[in-house]
Amino acid sequence: MRKGRSLEKLVAYLERHFAINDLVTVESPKRLYDKSTGRLREHDVVLTITSGHHTILVAIECRDRNRPVGVNQLEGFANKCQETGIGQGVIVSSVGFTKTAPAKAKSLGIRCLSLDQVNVLPWLLCENLELYRTTYVHIHFNIIPENDFDKKPDHYTLETDEGENITIDMLRNNLITALNKQKDELLIKPKVGIYVKRIKLVPKNLTIIDSVTGRRERIRCINTVAQYKIEMTSIPFVLQEYRESGDTGCIAQLATADLDLGVTSGKIVINQKLETGGEIVFIPNDKKKSNKKKPNKANAVDAKSYTAD
């Protein structure tokens, strides 16, 4: 995700949260036509406010840079708003504004907001978010047929009575789902460490077929051994106040933490809107385009997991 996009998504979420009715539409990003060139220009966040037969466009420029926003940036943004038909321009800065910026913003009709980091939020009871991750290190299946084969099959397939092929990946996924469900039902704080879990599966309609000889045997049970580890990562909250630049009050107080869950990543936000309460949300990052090929589900190692008593 490009630099600055995280701030844009956070601001778009805040504006949706603050909208009091469905007369306000929030889009991020949004492209509008330039009056002079006729080409589309992109705004970070655009609010479309409808009232009767009137429509007002509010554009929000999000500046997540190392330097405070200055006069040049304000003038450039004001010109962009004028050319794209924006009624009200707003700049949100993560590092504030220069000394001369507020006066220039007032003369241009630009509203200045900031996301200021603070040391303490009185309502936040913890400084860190604890993220627990379970990784399955090894899963072994010991398939026990009702009658032993003369020779252990090197290659075999599993089939239901309805003729559906069952892959080792399917068995593994079902086992992991069952294990995760067991952990969820405990409703206790996970303990960091390495664990081994043994489960006996008793399928009712599963047959193992020797791929070479074609011999078929009903499966009596499948003994499984799963080795997994639980790790904990402590992620500090970033404490912020969303406020009008230079104002002593604030619009909202936020505690945020960046999360990478493997399959998805994003920002968890605890938003305390003053006088009206708060909420906890997860704002996912934009998905990255991947050129990686999908892995082949066939696994030669798993195909040898059959052993007989």
N, C-alpha and C positions, 0 to 999 in steps of 0.2 A: 504494500500500500504506500502511495507516494507521501512524502513528508507534508505535514499539515492537514492531511485528510482526516486524521483522528480527531483533531480539534473541530473540523467542519461537522463531522458526524455527531460529536458531543453537543455542539451548539444547536444543530438541527433537532436533536432529541429534546433539549431544554425548551426550545421554542414550541415544539409540539406539546410538551408538558404544560406550558404556560397558556396555550390557546384555550379560551374559555368555551368555545363552541365550534361547530363545523363550518363556520363562515370564514375560518382561517385555514388555508392550505399551505403546508410547509414542504418545499422540494429542495433536495440537495444532491448533486448540483443542478442548476437550471441554466439553459442557454437562451438568450434573448437577442433579437436582431438589433444591430447597430444602425441608427438612423442615417449616418453619413455613408458608411461603406456597404450596408446591406448584408453584412456577414454576421454570423452568430458569435456572440461573446458569452463566456461562461461566468456566472456568479456562484459563489460558494454555497450560499443558502438564500432562497427567495421565499418570502411570505406573500401570499395572495389573499388580501382581505376584501371580502365582499360585503357591502352594506347597501341594501336596496338596489338601485341601478348604478351604484358606484363601485369601482374596483380600484384598490390601491396596492401597488407593488412595493414591498420592502426588501431591499437587498442587504445581506450581511456578508461582509468581507472578513474572513478569519485569518489572522496573522500569527503564525506560530514560528517566529524567527528569534534570533539571538539579540536583536536590537529593538528598542522601543519604536513604535510607529511615529513618524515625523511628518512635517508639512508636505514634503514631496509625495508621500504615499497618500495623504489625504486629498491632495489636489488631483492626483491621478484617478483615485477612486470616485471622486465627485464628478469628474468629466465622464467616466465610464457610466455612472448612474444616469447622467443627463442624456447620453447618447442611446441608452437602452430603455429609456422610459420609466425609470425607477422614481417613485414618489418620495421615498425616504431611504437614505443610506445609513448603514450602521457598520462600524468596524469593531471587531472583538480582537483584542491583543492579549497574548499570553504573558507578555513582559511589559505591558504598560505603554505609555506615550511620552514623548519628549515634552519639555517645559512649554514650548510654543505651540504644541499641537492642539490643546483644548481651545485656545482662542481662534485658531484657524478653522477648526472643526465647527465651531459655533457660527462663524461667518459663512461657512459653506452649507450649513444645515445638516451636518453629519453628526450622528450620535456615536459617542465613544463608550464602549463597554470593555471590561477587562476580567480576566480570570486570574485572580491574585492568589498565590500560595500563602497559606497561614500555618502556624505551628500547632494550633489546637482548635478542635471543634467540640464544644461542650457536650453535645449529644452522642458523640462517637465513643464507644466503650472499649474499643481495641485499636491498636496501632497497625496491626498486620492482618492480612488474610491468609489463612492456612489452606493450602491446596494439597489434597491427598490424591496420589495417582497409583493405580494398581497395574502392574505389568506382569503378564504371564510369560515366565521364562521357559517353561517346558510343559508340554501336555503329552502323555503317553496313553495309548489305548491298547488294552490286551483283550482281543476278541476271543471268546470261548464258544465254540460251536457245540451243538448237542452231541455230535459224534466227531471224534478226531479225524483229521485227514491223515492218510498214509504218509504224506510229505507236506510239510508246511508250505502253503502257496507263496511263491515269490510275488505273484501278481494276482489281484483279486478285485472283485467289485461287490458292493453291498446293494441289495435290492429289497424294496417293500413288496408285500403281497399284491399291490396294485401295479407293480412293474416300474416304480419310480427308483432311479438310481440315487443312492445316498453317498455323498463324498465325505472324505475325512474332514474337509473344511466345514461341512455342514455339521458334523458331529462336534467339532471343536467349538463352533459358534454357539451351538445349543448348550454345550457344557459351560462355557463362559457366561452365558446368559443366566443359567441356573445358579452358578457360583455368585455372580453379582447380586442376584435377587436374594440369596441367603444373607449376604453381607448387609444389604439394605434393610432387611427385616429385623436385624439385630438392633438397629437404631442406637448404636454406640459410637463413640469416637474411635476411628481406626487407630491401630497401633502399628508403628513403623517396624518393619522387619521382613524376613523371608519365611514363607509358609509352604507347607505341603498338604494338599487335600486329596483324600482318596474317596471316590464315589463308585458305587456299583450300579450300572445301568442294566435294566432288564427289559429289552425291547420285546413287543408282543408279535410283531409281524415283519421281522427282518431276517434276510437270508444272505449268507456269504457264498460267493460263487468263485471257484477256481478258474481264472481266465484261461489257463492252458488246457485243463482236462474237462472243464465244464461242470464238474461235480458241484452239487448244491447241498448246503447244510444249513438248517435253521440255527440261529444264534441263541444260545442259552442266556448269555450275559456279556456285558462289556465292562471289564474292570479298568477304571481310569485313575491316573495319578497326575495331578496338576500342581506344578511348582510356580509360585508367584511371589512377587515382592511388593510391599507397600512403602512408598516414599512420600515425604512431606516437604513442600516448598513454602517458605514464608515470604509473602509478597507485601511490602509496605504500602499503605494507603497514601495517596497524594491528596492533601487537604487544600481545598480551594474555596474562594468566595467569588460568585458571579455578581458583578456590581457595575454601577455607573462610574466611569472614571472620575476620580476626585471626590466622589460622594462618600459620606461616612457610613451610610447604610448599605445593605446588599440585597440583591434580588433572591439569591439562593445560596446555600452552602452544599458543597459536594465533597464526597470521599470517593476517589477512583483508584482502580488497580488494573494493570494490564495483565491479561491472562492468555496463555498459549496452551490449549487443550489438545493439541495434536491435530485432530480433525477440524478444529475451528479455533480462531483466536479473536480477541477483542478486548473490550473494556467493561468491567463491572462498575456500576455507578450507584452509590447511595446518595440520593438527592433529597435534601431537606429544604422544601419550599417554605419560606417563613410564613407563619400564621396558618398554614393549611396542611401541615404534615409532610410526609415524605414517601419515597418508594425506592425499591431496589430493582435495577434493570441491567441487562447485559446487552451491550452494543457491539455486534460482530464487525470485524474488519471486512473490507471488500475482499472477495475471493480472488486469489491469484490465478492467472492462467497458467496451466501446467502442460508441458509437452511430453511428460513422462508417459510411457506406455503402461497400460494396466497389466499387473502381474498375472501370470498364468496360474490358475487355481490348482493345477496338478502339482503335487509335491512328492518327489521320489522318496524322500526320507519318511514321510508319513505313510507311504504305501507299504513300508516294511514294519509297520507297528503291530501287525498280526503276530501273535504267539499262541500256542496251544498248551494246555496243561499236560 
